[in-house]
């Protein structure tokens, strides 16, 4: 868990027009709407702000991971009664772990960009992890959650949660997690995903479909 990973005043475009209903991937890689994920998402524009965040995320993971291993940053907005049920960020489908995709998702950050003053709920829950016992953690986690129900990180703007998805190249079941239902208010989060290898320039958003076609014909 990082305190002040983001500056709360970062100028992200969080206007309603920038977001669409969040989707999840089927086994064949097709993106579909599901009742298990109720929120809206948007790809963050690549500018000086996002490049700074990318650099911070990479520096934390050491000096050996290049920018090409990062997926485009994803903003996600949750209003009241919206949630993301238990899931893993790593994939079981070969369609989502091809060479063009950069393999599987190696690591994840979930950062809290904004949260309304009246927010309740909306934490990030890891039911299979042991909650820390020290009371000083109550500033960052929900200490009212029973210890046998895992740990829930509070949606504090600027803070971020980091975890490793793969152990020995295989998905770690312990990092199954959920976006707890927002009871009142709203929050905006930021997904930062790192792959095992480099993503294709197209998936990184660095070339257009037309440019890719021209390159393939050349």
N, C-alpha and C positions, 0 to 999 in steps of 0.2 A: 504494500500500500504506500502511495506517495502523497504527501501533503504538498499542496501548491505545485503540482505538476504543470498545471495550466494557470495562466492569469485569468481571473474571472471576467475581465473586461475585453477579452479577445474579440475582435470584430468579425465573428462568423456570421454568414448569412443564415439566420434562423427564421426568416420570414416563411409564412405558411406555403407560399407558392413554390418554395424550393424543395418541398418534401412530397413524397409519394408513399402509398401504403407499403410497409415493409414486407419483404418476401423471404421465403426459405427455398433451398435447393432440394429437388427430388433426387433419387438415386441416379437418374440419367443426366443430372446437372440442370434440368429445367427449373427456372425460378417461378414459384407459385405463391399465391396467398393462402395462408393457413390460420385457423382460429387460435393456434398455439402462439402466434406472434402478432400481437395487436399494438402497432405503433406506426410511425411514419419515418422514412429514412431519406437521406440525401447524401450524394457524394460531395465532400468538401472541395471547393475550388483550390487548385494548386497555386499558391501565392506565397508571399514572404512569411505569412503566419503559419501556413501548413508546413512549409519547408523547415521552419524553426522547430515545430513540434516533431516532425519526422526525425530531425537531427537529434533532438533530445531523446527520443525513443530508441534510436540506434546506439547512441553513446552509452546508454544504460546497459545495453546488451553486449558491450565490448566493441573492439575496433575492427572485427572481422566480418561484420554483416553490412553489405552495401545497400544503397537505396533501392536497387533493383529487386530486392527481396520483399519490399513493402507493398502491400495492397494500397490502392487509393483510400484515403481516410474517409470513414463513413460517420456522418452525423445521424443521430436517431432521437426522435422526439416522442415522449410519452405524455398523454393527457390522462385525466382521471379515468379509472377503470381499465387502463391499458397495461399490458404486461407481456413478458416473453417467458413461456413455460420452460421447464428444465431442458437443457440442450448442451451440447459441446460445440466448441468452435472448430475442433478438428473434424475431418470428414472420414466417413467409412466408404464412400463411393469412389471408385477409381476415376469416374468422370470428373471429379472435382480435385484430383491430385495428379493431373498429368504434368508433363514437362512444361507445357505452356503456362500452366497454373503455378509453376514453381514448386510442385510437390504439395505436401500438406501444410497446414498452418502450424508453425513451430511455436510461436508465442502470441500472446494477446495483451493489450492494454484496454481497459475501459475507463475513460476519463469523464468526469462530470463537468460539463460546460456551463450549464445553468440549472437552477432549481428555483421555483417560485417560493415566496416567503411563507406561503400557507401549505407547502408540500407535507404530506404524510405518506408513508410507504415509499415505494420506488427504490428500495435498496437493491444491491446485487448479492444474491444468496448462493453460497456454496454448501450444500447440505452434507457433503461427505468430508469436509475439512473440520478439524478441531478448532474451536474458538479460543483465542488467547484468554487467559484468566486474569491478567493484570488489569485493574480498574482504569488505568490510564488509557486503555484501548477504547473505553466507552465514548471517547470524543470522536471516534472514527467508525465504530461498529455498533450495532443494535444489541446492547447488553441485556435487553428484555427477552431476546430470543433464547429459549432453553438450550443448554450446551449440547444436548443430543440431537439438535436440529441444525448443527453446523454453525456457520458464521455469515452474518449479513452486514455488508459494508454500506454505510449511510451515504446518500447522494449529496455530498458536500461539494459545492462548486469549486473547481480548481484541483480537487483531489483525483487520484487515479488508482486503479487496481491493476496489478500485473501478475500474469501467471504463465507457466510453461505448459504447452499442450501435449507434447510428445516426450516419452521416455524410451530411449533405445529405438527411436523411429516409430514407435507405436503410440496410439492415443492413450492418454492417462485418464481413466474413469473418475479419478478423484476431483477433477476440475469441471465436472458437470455443474451447471449453475443456472440460475434464472434471474430475470429482471422482475423483481417483486412488483405486484400490482400497485399502481399509484392510486392511493385512496382519495386524496384531495390534491389540488394543484397540478403542476406539470414539471417535467425535467427534460433537459437536452443532454445527451451523452455523446461520446466520441469513441468509435471503435478504431483501434490501430492494430492491424494484423501483420505478422511477419511470416513469410513462407520459408520452407527449407532451402529453396534455391531461387534464382531470378524468375520473375514473371515475364511473359512476353510483353514487348512494348505496347501492344494493343490493349492488353488487360491492365497495364499500368496507366493507360490513358495518354500515352506519349505520342501516338500516331493515330490518324483517323482511318476509317475503313478504306477511303479512297487512296490514301498514301500506302496502306498495306497492300492493296490490289496492284498499285503501280510497282511496288518493290517486287512482288511476286512475278510480275510480267517481265521485269527487267532481266 
